[in-house]
């Protein structure tokens, strides 16, 4: 009877081990930590680097995923609002973005 329990326990552990796979955030932390170590950063420099690295958008989003139509609209309208000719800020920017997103 005990001989049957051991293989079942091992199979159960193997099936559960997939639940322990690293999340995207954990992978990002590992990557940023490796970069900081390679650059020999210490103290406040390391903290600042890690903060910026972890806040950065995931690389997979840039290469693999297409933007939704709403995201495309936002990107286009945002670029128009930032254009040097307009350089909108505050309420003027909010009004422009609202109108721009409604038109498209």
Biopython code that builds the backbone (N, CA, C, O; Angstrom):
import numpy as np
from Bio.PDB.StructureBuilder import StructureBuilder

atoms = [
    (1, "UNK", "N", (0.815, -1.189, 0.000)),
    (1, "UNK", "CA", (0.000, 0.000, 0.000)),
    (1, "UNK", "C", (0.867, 1.265, 0.000)),
    (1, "UNK", "O", (0.568, 2.230, -0.703)),
    (2, "UNK", "N", (1.941, 1.250, 0.794)),
    (2, "UNK", "CA", (2.828, 2.410, 0.848)),
    (2, "UNK", "C", (3.575, 2.590, -0.457)),
    (2, "UNK", "O", (3.925, 3.716, -0.811)),
    (3, "UNK", "N", (3.824, 1.533, -1.168)),
    (3, "UNK", "CA", (4.528, 1.611, -2.444)),
    (3, "UNK", "C", (3.692, 2.372, -3.469)),
    (3, "UNK", "O", (4.257, 3.058, -4.322)),
    (4, "UNK", "N", (2.397, 2.273, -3.413)),
    (4, "UNK", "CA", (1.507, 2.964, -4.345)),
    (4, "UNK", "C", (1.437, 4.447, -4.013)),
    (4, "UNK", "O", (1.283, 5.268, -4.917)),
    (5, "UNK", "N", (1.543, 4.805, -2.757)),
    (5, "UNK", "CA", (1.416, 6.205, -2.344)),
    (5, "UNK", "C", (2.588, 7.056, -2.830)),
    (5, "UNK", "O", (2.386, 8.207, -3.217)),
    (6, "UNK", "N", (3.772, 6.533, -2.820)),
    (6, "UNK", "CA", (4.956, 7.295, -3.208)),
    (6, "UNK", "C", (4.877, 7.755, -4.669)),
    (6, "UNK", "O", (5.074, 8.941, -4.929)),
    (7, "UNK", "N", (4.598, 6.872, -5.627)),
    (7, "UNK", "CA", (4.485, 7.347, -7.011)),
    (7, "UNK", "C", (3.347, 8.349, -7.201)),
    (7, "UNK", "O", (3.472, 9.305, -7.966)),
    (8, "UNK", "N", (2.241, 8.123, -6.499)),
    (8, "UNK", "CA", (1.133, 9.077, -6.601)),
    (8, "UNK", "C", (1.526, 10.436, -6.035)),
    (8, "UNK", "O", (1.147, 11.469, -6.587)),
    (9, "UNK", "N", (2.271, 10.446, -4.959)),
    (9, "UNK", "CA", (2.749, 11.686, -4.370)),
    (9, "UNK", "C", (3.689, 12.415, -5.323)),
    (9, "UNK", "O", (3.598, 13.631, -5.489)),
    (10, "UNK", "N", (4.581, 11.674, -5.939)),
    (10, "UNK", "CA", (5.532, 12.275, -6.886)),
    (10, "UNK", "C", (4.791, 12.846, -8.097)),
    (10, "UNK", "O", (5.103, 13.950, -8.544)),
    (11, "UNK", "N", (3.829, 12.119, -8.623)),
    (11, "UNK", "CA", (3.043, 12.609, -9.761)),
    (11, "UNK", "C", (2.286, 13.868, -9.373)),
    (11, "UNK", "O", (2.223, 14.821, -10.150)),
    (12, "UNK", "N", (1.714, 13.877, -8.184)),
    (12, "UNK", "CA", (1.001, 15.061, -7.703)),
    (12, "UNK", "C", (1.903, 16.271, -7.580)),
    (12, "UNK", "O", (1.514, 17.381, -7.945)),
    (13, "UNK", "N", (3.099, 16.067, -7.070)),
    (13, "UNK", "CA", (4.056, 17.165, -6.946)),
    (13, "UNK", "C", (4.480, 17.700, -8.309)),
    (13, "UNK", "O", (4.624, 18.911, -8.478)),
    (14, "UNK", "N", (4.678, 16.830, -9.265)),
    (14, "UNK", "CA", (5.054, 17.263, -10.602)),
    (14, "UNK", "C", (3.952, 18.085, -11.251)),
    (14, "UNK", "O", (4.225, 19.079, -11.924)),
    (15, "UNK", "N", (2.722, 17.676, -11.052)),
    (15, "UNK", "CA", (1.601, 18.422, -11.624)),
    (15, "UNK", "C", (1.435, 19.778, -10.955)),
    (15, "UNK", "O", (1.071, 20.752, -11.613)),
    (16, "UNK", "N", (1.694, 19.850, -9.671)),
    (16, "UNK", "CA", (1.557, 21.110, -8.938)),
    (16, "UNK", "C", (2.718, 22.063, -9.200)),
    (16, "UNK", "O", (2.581, 23.269, -8.997)),
    (17, "UNK", "N", (3.842, 21.549, -9.642)),
    (17, "UNK", "CA", (5.021, 22.395, -9.815)),
    (17, "UNK", "C", (4.805, 23.472, -10.866)),
    (17, "UNK", "O", (5.495, 24.491, -10.845)),
    (18, "UNK", "N", (3.874, 23.277, -11.775)),
    (18, "UNK", "CA", (3.587, 24.303, -12.776)),
    (18, "UNK", "C", (3.005, 25.546, -12.126)),
    (18, "UNK", "O", (3.148, 26.646, -12.660)),
    (19, "UNK", "N", (2.363, 25.392, -11.003)),
    (19, "UNK", "CA", (1.821, 26.539, -10.276)),
    (19, "UNK", "C", (2.907, 27.405, -9.676)),
    (19, "UNK", "O", (2.650, 28.549, -9.302)),
    (20, "UNK", "N", (4.105, 26.884, -9.577)),
    (20, "UNK", "CA", (5.215, 27.624, -9.008)),
    (20, "UNK", "C", (6.093, 28.284, -10.067)),
    (20, "UNK", "O", (7.171, 28.784, -9.743)),
    (21, "UNK", "N", (5.664, 28.297, -11.300)),
    (21, "UNK", "CA", (6.435, 28.922, -12.370)),
    (21, "UNK", "C", (6.542, 30.422, -12.107)),
    (21, "UNK", "O", (5.635, 31.033, -11.541)),
    (22, "UNK", "N", (7.646, 30.994, -12.518)),
    (22, "UNK", "CA", (7.884, 32.419, -12.300)),
    (22, "UNK", "C", (6.893, 33.262, -13.094)),
    (22, "UNK", "O", (6.592, 32.970, -14.251)),
    (23, "UNK", "N", (6.392, 34.314, -12.448)),
    (23, "UNK", "CA", (5.488, 35.229, -13.116)),
    (23, "UNK", "C", (6.290, 36.194, -13.985)),
    (23, "UNK", "O", (7.518, 36.237, -13.921)),
    (24, "UNK", "N", (5.579, 36.956, -14.788)),
    (24, "UNK", "CA", (6.250, 37.932, -15.661)),
    (24, "UNK", "C", (7.033, 38.945, -14.829)),
    (24, "UNK", "O", (8.149, 39.323, -15.186)),
    (25, "UNK", "N", (6.433, 39.386, -13.704)),
    (25, "UNK", "CA", (7.105, 40.355, -12.837)),
    (25, "UNK", "C", (8.368, 39.755, -12.224)),
    (25, "UNK", "O", (9.380, 40.443, -12.095)),
    (26, "UNK", "N", (8.315, 38.482, -11.847)),
    (26, "UNK", "CA", (9.498, 37.827, -11.283)),
    (26, "UNK", "C", (10.594, 37.693, -12.333)),
    (26, "UNK", "O", (11.774, 37.863, -12.028)),
    (27, "UNK", "N", (10.206, 37.389, -13.565)),
    (27, "UNK", "CA", (11.187, 37.316, -14.654)),
    (27, "UNK", "C", (11.823, 38.679, -14.891)),
    (27, "UNK", "O", (13.027, 38.781, -15.127)),
    (28, "UNK", "N", (11.005, 39.724, -14.825)),
    (28, "UNK", "CA", (11.507, 41.079, -15.030)),
    (28, "UNK", "C", (12.486, 41.444, -13.908)),
    (28, "UNK", "O", (13.527, 42.053, -14.154)),
    (29, "UNK", "N", (12.139, 41.065, -12.683)),
    (29, "UNK", "CA", (13.011, 41.342, -11.543)),
    (29, "UNK", "C", (14.355, 40.638, -11.715)),
    (29, "UNK", "O", (15.405, 41.219, -11.438)),
    (30, "UNK", "N", (14.321, 39.400, -12.168)),
    (30, "UNK", "CA", (15.552, 38.639, -12.387)),
    (30, "UNK", "C", (16.417, 39.306, -13.452)),
    (30, "UNK", "O", (17.631, 39.428, -13.288)),
    (31, "UNK", "N", (15.794, 39.731, -14.531)),
    (31, "UNK", "CA", (16.521, 40.384, -15.624)),
    (31, "UNK", "C", (17.138, 41.701, -15.165)),
    (31, "UNK", "O", (18.311, 41.969, -15.423)),
    (32, "UNK", "N", (16.338, 42.522, -14.483)),
    (32, "UNK", "CA", (16.846, 43.812, -14.006)),
    (32, "UNK", "C", (17.975, 43.616, -13.000)),
    (32, "UNK", "O", (18.961, 44.352, -13.018)),
    (33, "UNK", "N", (17.832, 42.632, -12.129)),
    (33, "UNK", "CA", (18.863, 42.353, -11.135)),
    (33, "UNK", "C", (20.167, 41.926, -11.804)),
    (33, "UNK", "O", (21.252, 42.327, -11.383)),
    (34, "UNK", "N", (20.049, 41.112, -12.845)),
    (34, "UNK", "CA", (21.243, 40.671, -13.570)),
    (34, "UNK", "C", (21.933, 41.852, -14.248)),
    (34, "UNK", "O", (23.161, 41.941, -14.252)),
    (35, "UNK", "N", (21.140, 42.755, -14.822)),
    (35, "UNK", "CA", (21.720, 43.937, -15.477)),
    (35, "UNK", "C", (22.424, 44.827, -14.456)),
    (35, "UNK", "O", (23.520, 45.325, -14.714)),
    (36, "UNK", "N", (21.799, 45.027, -13.304)),
    (36, "UNK", "CA", (22.399, 45.866, -12.267)),
    (36, "UNK", "C", (23.701, 45.254, -11.762)),
    (36, "UNK", "O", (24.665, 45.973, -11.497)),
    (37, "UNK", "N", (23.731, 43.939, -11.630)),
    (37, "UNK", "CA", (24.942, 43.254, -11.190)),
    (37, "UNK", "C", (26.038, 43.373, -12.244)),
    (37, "UNK", "O", (27.203, 43.589, -11.909)),
    (38, "UNK", "N", (25.672, 43.235, -13.512)),
    (38, "UNK", "CA", (26.648, 43.334, -14.594)),
    (38, "UNK", "C", (27.261, 44.736, -14.658)),
    (38, "UNK", "O", (28.423, 44.896, -15.032)),
    (39, "UNK", "N", (26.469, 45.750, -14.289)),
    (39, "UNK", "CA", (26.961, 47.128, -14.314)),
    (39, "UNK", "C", (27.665, 47.506, -13.008)),
    (39, "UNK", "O", (28.120, 48.640, -12.856)),
    (40, "UNK", "N", (27.754, 46.565, -12.069)),
    (40, "UNK", "CA", (28.386, 46.792, -10.775)),
    (40, "UNK", "C", (27.790, 47.980, -10.027)),
    (40, "UNK", "O", (28.520, 48.779, -9.440)),
    (41, "UNK", "N", (26.466, 48.096, -10.050)),
    (41, "UNK", "CA", (25.800, 49.189, -9.355)),
    (41, "UNK", "C", (25.632, 48.849, -7.883)),
    (41, "UNK", "O", (25.365, 47.703, -7.520)),
    (42, "UNK", "N", (25.793, 49.860, -7.046)),
    (42, "UNK", "CA", (25.680, 49.686, -5.592)),
    (42, "UNK", "C", (24.845, 50.827, -5.010)),
    (42, "UNK", "O", (24.775, 51.911, -5.590)),
    (43, "UNK", "N", (24.221, 50.579, -3.872)),
    (43, "UNK", "CA", (23.534, 51.611, -3.102)),
    (43, "UNK", "C", (22.417, 52.300, -3.851)),
    (43, "UNK", "O", (21.579, 51.657, -4.485)),
    (44, "UNK", "N", (22.419, 53.644, -3.767)),
    (44, "UNK", "CA", (21.352, 54.439, -4.363)),
    (44, "UNK", "C", (21.301, 54.302, -5.884)),
    (44, "UNK", "O", (20.222, 54.325, -6.477)),
    (45, "UNK", "N", (22.465, 54.159, -6.512)),
    (45, "UNK", "CA", (22.485, 53.970, -7.970)),
    (45, "UNK", "C", (21.732, 52.702, -8.355)),
    (45, "UNK", "O", (20.965, 52.690, -9.318)),
    (46, "UNK", "N", (21.960, 51.637, -7.593)),
    (46, "UNK", "CA", (21.295, 50.356, -7.868)),
    (46, "UNK", "C", (19.787, 50.479, -7.647)),
    (46, "UNK", "O", (18.993, 49.987, -8.449)),
    (47, "UNK", "N", (19.400, 51.138, -6.553)),
    (47, "UNK", "CA", (17.973, 51.319, -6.267)),
    (47, "UNK", "C", (17.288, 52.093, -7.388)),
    (47, "UNK", "O", (16.199, 51.722, -7.827)),
    (48, "UNK", "N", (17.921, 53.165, -7.850)),
    (48, "UNK", "CA", (17.346, 53.972, -8.921)),
    (48, "UNK", "C", (17.250, 53.172, -10.214)),
    (48, "UNK", "O", (16.242, 53.234, -10.918)),
    (49, "UNK", "N", (18.303, 52.423, -10.521)),
    (49, "UNK", "CA", (18.296, 51.611, -11.734)),
    (49, "UNK", "C", (17.192, 50.562, -11.672)),
    (49, "UNK", "O", (16.443, 50.391, -12.634)),
    (50, "UNK", "N", (17.088, 49.859, -10.547)),
    (50, "UNK", "CA", (16.074, 48.811, -10.395)),
    (50, "UNK", "C", (14.674, 49.396, -10.500)),
    (50, "UNK", "O", (13.794, 48.801, -11.121)),
    (51, "UNK", "N", (14.469, 50.551, -9.900)),
    (51, "UNK", "CA", (13.158, 51.193, -9.963)),
    (51, "UNK", "C", (12.770, 51.507, -11.405)),
    (51, "UNK", "O", (11.661, 51.194, -11.838)),
    (52, "UNK", "N", (13.684, 52.122, -12.142)),
    (52, "UNK", "CA", (13.409, 52.462, -13.536)),
    (52, "UNK", "C", (13.234, 51.222, -14.395)),
    (52, "UNK", "O", (12.362, 51.175, -15.262)),
    (53, "UNK", "N", (14.053, 50.233, -14.155)),
    (53, "UNK", "CA", (13.989, 48.997, -14.934)),
    (53, "UNK", "C", (12.662, 48.283, -14.714)),
    (53, "UNK", "O", (12.058, 47.790, -15.667)),
    (54, "UNK", "N", (12.205, 48.223, -13.470)),
    (54, "UNK", "CA", (10.960, 47.522, -13.167)),
    (54, "UNK", "C", (9.732, 48.294, -13.629)),
    (54, "UNK", "O", (8.687, 47.697, -13.890)),
    (55, "UNK", "N", (9.846, 49.615, -13.733)),
    (55, "UNK", "CA", (8.728, 50.420, -14.218)),
    (55, "UNK", "C", (8.602, 50.369, -15.735)),
    (55, "UNK", "O", (7.531, 50.634, -16.281)),
    (56, "UNK", "N", (9.678, 50.036, -16.407)),
    (56, "UNK", "CA", (9.680, 50.015, -17.869)),
    (56, "UNK", "C", (8.654, 49.009, -18.382)),
    (56, "UNK", "O", (8.377, 47.995, -17.741)),
    (57, "UNK", "N", (8.099, 49.313, -19.548)),
    (57, "UNK", "CA", (7.117, 48.413, -20.170)),
    (57, "UNK", "C", (7.788, 47.102, -20.545)),
    (57, "UNK", "O", (8.959, 47.101, -20.924)),
    (58, "UNK", "N", (7.089, 46.010, -20.449)),
    (58, "UNK", "CA", (7.679, 44.726, -20.833)),
    (58, "UNK", "C", (8.045, 44.685, -22.305)),
    (58, "UNK", "O", (7.320, 45.214, -23.148)),
    (59, "UNK", "N", (9.156, 44.062, -22.609)),
    (59, "UNK", "CA", (9.637, 44.005, -23.987)),
    (59, "UNK", "C", (8.689, 43.223, -24.878)),
    (59, "UNK", "O", (8.576, 43.532, -26.064)),
    (60, "UNK", "N", (8.008, 42.225, -24.346)),
    (60, "UNK", "CA", (7.101, 41.407, -25.148)),
    (60, "UNK", "C", (5.955, 42.239, -25.693)),
    (60, "UNK", "O", (5.444, 41.951, -26.776)),
    (61, "UNK", "N", (5.539, 43.275, -24.956)),
    (61, "UNK", "CA", (4.439, 44.115, -25.410)),
    (61, "UNK", "C", (4.834, 44.893, -26.660)),
    (61, "UNK", "O", (4.001, 45.116, -27.538)),
    (62, "UNK", "N", (6.099, 45.309, -26.748)),
    (62, "UNK", "CA", (6.556, 46.063, -27.903)),
    (62, "UNK", "C", (6.661, 45.181, -29.138)),
    (62, "UNK", "O", (6.310, 45.609, -30.238)),
    (63, "UNK", "N", (7.135, 43.967, -28.969)),
    (63, "UNK", "CA", (7.421, 43.116, -30.112)),
    (63, "UNK", "C", (6.272, 42.199, -30.484)),
    (63, "UNK", "O", (6.008, 42.008, -31.671)),
    (64, "UNK", "N", (5.583, 41.629, -29.512)),
    (64, "UNK", "CA", (4.656, 40.562, -29.807)),
    (64, "UNK", "C", (3.196, 40.953, -29.932)),
    (64, "UNK", "O", (2.508, 40.428, -30.807)),
    (65, "UNK", "N", (2.698, 41.843, -29.103)),
    (65, "UNK", "CA", (1.270, 42.122, -29.064)),
    (65, "UNK", "C", (0.926, 43.356, -29.884)),
    (65, "UNK", "O", (1.594, 44.387, -29.804)),
    (66, "UNK", "N", (-0.120, 43.226, -30.665)),
    (66, "UNK", "CA", (-0.611, 44.367, -31.429)),
    (66, "UNK", "C", (-1.480, 45.230, -30.520)),
    (66, "UNK", "O", (-2.110, 44.723, -29.592)),
    (67, "UNK", "N", (-1.512, 46.523, -30.785)),
    (67, "UNK", "CA", (-2.329, 47.434, -29.993)),
    (67, "UNK", "C", (-3.790, 47.300, -30.400)),
    (67, "UNK", "O", (-4.108, 47.017, -31.555)),
    (68, "UNK", "N", (-4.663, 47.507, -29.434)),
    (68, "UNK", "CA", (-6.093, 47.489, -29.730)),
    (68, "UNK", "C", (-6.443, 48.776, -30.473)),
    (68, "UNK", "O", (-5.661, 49.726, -30.449)),
    (69, "UNK", "N", (-7.598, 48.830, -31.131)),
    (69, "UNK", "CA", (-7.992, 50.063, -31.823)),
    (69, "UNK", "C", (-8.026, 51.276, -30.885)),
    (69, "UNK", "O", (-7.641, 52.377, -31.280)),
    (70, "UNK", "N", (-8.488, 51.075, -29.642)),
    (70, "UNK", "CA", (-8.528, 52.184, -28.686)),
    (70, "UNK", "C", (-7.116, 52.649, -28.342)),
    (70, "UNK", "O", (-6.867, 53.849, -28.218)),
    (71, "UNK", "N", (-6.201, 51.711, -28.191)),
    (71, "UNK", "CA", (-4.814, 52.074, -27.896)),
    (71, "UNK", "C", (-4.188, 52.809, -29.070)),
    (71, "UNK", "O", (-3.401, 53.736, -28.876)),
    (72, "UNK", "N", (-4.533, 52.400, -30.289)),
    (72, "UNK", "CA", (-4.030, 53.095, -31.475)),
    (72, "UNK", "C", (-4.529, 54.535, -31.498)),
    (72, "UNK", "O", (-3.771, 55.459, -31.798)),
    (73, "UNK", "N", (-5.830, 54.723, -31.173)),
    (73, "UNK", "CA", (-6.395, 56.078, -31.125)),
    (73, "UNK", "C", (-5.671, 56.921, -30.092)),
    (73, "UNK", "O", (-5.302, 58.066, -30.349)),
    (74, "UNK", "N", (-5.474, 56.335, -28.918)),
    (74, "UNK", "CA", (-4.794, 57.067, -27.850)),
    (74, "UNK", "C", (-3.379, 57.464, -28.272)),
    (74, "UNK", "O", (-2.932, 58.581, -28.012)),
    (75, "UNK", "N", (-2.694, 56.547, -28.915)),
    (75, "UNK", "CA", (-1.324, 56.817, -29.347)),
    (75, "UNK", "C", (-1.285, 57.953, -30.360)),
    (75, "UNK", "O", (-0.445, 58.849, -30.266)),
    (76, "UNK", "N", (-2.188, 57.914, -31.319)),
    (76, "UNK", "CA", (-2.240, 58.946, -32.351)),
    (76, "UNK", "C", (-2.611, 60.306, -31.765)),
    (76, "UNK", "O", (-1.953, 61.308, -32.044)),
    (77, "UNK", "N", (-3.662, 60.335, -30.957)),
    (77, "UNK", "CA", (-4.101, 61.601, -30.359)),
    (77, "UNK", "C", (-3.038, 62.168, -29.415)),
    (77, "UNK", "O", (-2.823, 63.379, -29.373)),
    (78, "UNK", "N", (-2.388, 61.305, -28.674)),
    (78, "UNK", "CA", (-1.338, 61.738, -27.763)),
    (78, "UNK", "C", (-0.175, 62.354, -28.542)),
    (78, "UNK", "O", (0.377, 63.376, -28.137)),
    (79, "UNK", "N", (0.187, 61.733, -29.649)),
    (79, "UNK", "CA", (1.262, 62.269, -30.479)),
    (79, "UNK", "C", (0.870, 63.632, -31.040)),
    (79, "UNK", "O", (1.698, 64.541, -31.097)),
    (80, "UNK", "N", (-0.386, 63.777, -31.454)),
    (80, "UNK", "CA", (-0.862, 65.067, -31.970)),
    (80, "UNK", "C", (-0.831, 66.136, -30.879)),
    (80, "UNK", "O", (-0.453, 67.278, -31.141)),
    (81, "UNK", "N", (-1.220, 65.779, -29.679)),
    (81, "UNK", "CA", (-1.231, 66.741, -28.571)),
    (81, "UNK", "C", (0.185, 67.147, -28.183)),
    (81, "UNK", "O", (0.407, 68.272, -27.735)),
    (82, "UNK", "N", (1.144, 66.238, -28.353)),
    (82, "UNK", "CA", (2.530, 66.535, -28.003)),
    (82, "UNK", "C", (3.295, 67.233, -29.119)),
    (82, "UNK", "O", (4.411, 67.707, -28.910)),
    (83, "UNK", "N", (2.697, 67.295, -30.298)),
    (83, "UNK", "CA", (3.391, 67.905, -31.436)),
    (83, "UNK", "C", (3.870, 69.306, -31.057)),
    (83, "UNK", "O", (3.196, 70.027, -30.321)),
    (84, "UNK", "N", (5.012, 69.670, -31.556)),
    (84, "UNK", "CA", (5.624, 70.942, -31.168)),
    (84, "UNK", "C", (4.736, 72.135, -31.512)),
    (84, "UNK", "O", (4.787, 73.155, -30.825)),
    (85, "UNK", "N", (3.935, 72.027, -32.548)),
    (85, "UNK", "CA", (3.068, 73.146, -32.922)),
    (85, "UNK", "C", (1.991, 73.381, -31.860)),
    (85, "UNK", "O", (1.595, 74.522, -31.622)),
    (86, "UNK", "N", (1.512, 72.298, -31.218)),
    (86, "UNK", "CA", (0.429, 72.445, -30.241)),
    (86, "UNK", "C", (0.962, 72.490, -28.817)),
    (86, "UNK", "O", (0.624, 73.405, -28.065)),
    (87, "UNK", "N", (1.789, 71.523, -28.431)),
    (87, "UNK", "CA", (2.346, 71.421, -27.080)),
    (87, "UNK", "C", (1.294, 71.731, -26.021)),
    (87, "UNK", "O", (1.506, 72.588, -25.163)),
    (88, "UNK", "N", (0.165, 71.035, -26.081)),
    (88, "UNK", "CA", (-0.953, 71.292, -25.184)),
    (88, "UNK", "C", (-0.676, 70.782, -23.777)),
    (88, "UNK", "O", (-0.006, 69.767, -23.586)),
    (89, "UNK", "N", (-1.206, 71.507, -22.795)),
    (89, "UNK", "CA", (-1.061, 71.128, -21.402)),
    (89, "UNK", "C", (-2.366, 71.414, -20.665)),
    (89, "UNK", "O", (-3.159, 72.256, -21.086)),
    (90, "UNK", "N", (-2.574, 70.704, -19.562)),
    (90, "UNK", "CA", (-3.707, 70.965, -18.677)),
    (90, "UNK", "C", (-5.061, 70.749, -19.325)),
    (90, "UNK", "O", (-5.287, 69.757, -20.018)),
    (91, "UNK", "N", (-5.970, 71.711, -19.084)),
    (91, "UNK", "CA", (-7.347, 71.599, -19.573)),
    (91, "UNK", "C", (-7.418, 71.599, -21.093)),
    (91, "UNK", "O", (-8.258, 70.916, -21.677)),
    (92, "UNK", "N", (-6.545, 72.359, -21.731)),
    (92, "UNK", "CA", (-6.541, 72.395, -23.198)),
    (92, "UNK", "C", (-6.194, 71.013, -23.755)),
    (92, "UNK", "O", (-6.768, 70.583, -24.755)),
    (93, "UNK", "N", (-5.270, 70.330, -23.120)),
    (93, "UNK", "CA", (-4.890, 68.983, -23.559)),
    (93, "UNK", "C", (-6.035, 68.006, -23.352)),
    (93, "UNK", "O", (-6.326, 67.190, -24.227)),
    (94, "UNK", "N", (-6.690, 68.086, -22.187)),
    (94, "UNK", "CA", (-7.817, 67.205, -21.899)),
    (94, "UNK", "C", (-8.930, 67.380, -22.934)),
    (94, "UNK", "O", (-9.488, 66.403, -23.432)),
    (95, "UNK", "N", (-9.239, 68.631, -23.247)),
    (95, "UNK", "CA", (-10.292, 68.917, -24.225)),
    (95, "UNK", "C", (-9.902, 68.398, -25.606)),
    (95, "UNK", "O", (-10.724, 67.813, -26.311)),
    (96, "UNK", "N", (-8.636, 68.615, -25.989)),
    (96, "UNK", "CA", (-8.167, 68.127, -27.290)),
    (96, "UNK", "C", (-8.239, 66.613, -27.359)),
    (96, "UNK", "O", (-8.725, 66.062, -28.347)),
    (97, "UNK", "N", (-7.760, 65.929, -26.319)),
    (97, "UNK", "CA", (-7.773, 64.474, -26.305)),
    (97, "UNK", "C", (-9.202, 63.932, -26.370)),
    (97, "UNK", "O", (-9.471, 62.955, -27.069)),
    (98, "UNK", "N", (-10.099, 64.563, -25.648)),
    (98, "UNK", "CA", (-11.501, 64.131, -25.666)),
    (98, "UNK", "C", (-12.086, 64.250, -27.062)),
    (98, "UNK", "O", (-12.715, 63.315, -27.557)),
    (99, "UNK", "N", (-11.882, 65.391, -27.695)),
    (99, "UNK", "CA", (-12.402, 65.596, -29.059)),
    (99, "UNK", "C", (-11.748, 64.647, -30.056)),
    (99, "UNK", "O", (-12.417, 64.079, -30.920)),
    (100, "UNK", "N", (-10.442, 64.482, -29.929)),
    (100, "UNK", "CA", (-9.704, 63.626, -30.841)),
    (100, "UNK", "C", (-10.187, 62.173, -30.743)),
    (100, "UNK", "O", (-10.365, 61.501, -31.759)),
    (101, "UNK", "N", (-10.391, 61.708, -29.532)),
    (101, "UNK", "CA", (-10.816, 60.306, -29.343)),
    (101, "UNK", "C", (-12.255, 60.083, -29.802)),
    (101, "UNK", "O", (-12.608, 58.980, -30.220)),
    (102, "UNK", "N", (-13.068, 61.096, -29.729)),
    (102, "UNK", "CA", (-14.466, 60.962, -30.186)),
    (102, "UNK", "C", (-14.559, 60.948, -31.710)),
    (102, "UNK", "O", (-15.430, 60.279, -32.267)),
    (103, "UNK", "N", (-13.683, 61.671, -32.383)),
    (103, "UNK", "CA", (-13.725, 61.791, -33.841)),
    (103, "UNK", "C", (-13.324, 60.517, -34.548)),
    (103, "UNK", "O", (-13.895, 60.183, -35.585)),
    (104, "UNK", "N", (-12.369, 59.811, -34.019)),
    (104, "UNK", "CA", (-11.801, 58.694, -34.754)),
    (104, "UNK", "C", (-12.533, 57.427, -34.552)),
    (104, "UNK", "O", (-12.156, 56.400, -35.117)),
]
sb = StructureBuilder()
sb.init_structure("model")
sb.init_model(0)
sb.init_chain("A")
sb.init_seg("    ")
for serial, (resi, resn, name, xyz) in enumerate(atoms, 1):
    if name == "N":
        sb.init_residue(resn, " ", resi, " ")
    sb.init_atom(name, np.array(xyz, "f"), 0.0, 1.0, " ", f" {name:<3s}", serial, name[0])
structure = sb.get_structure()
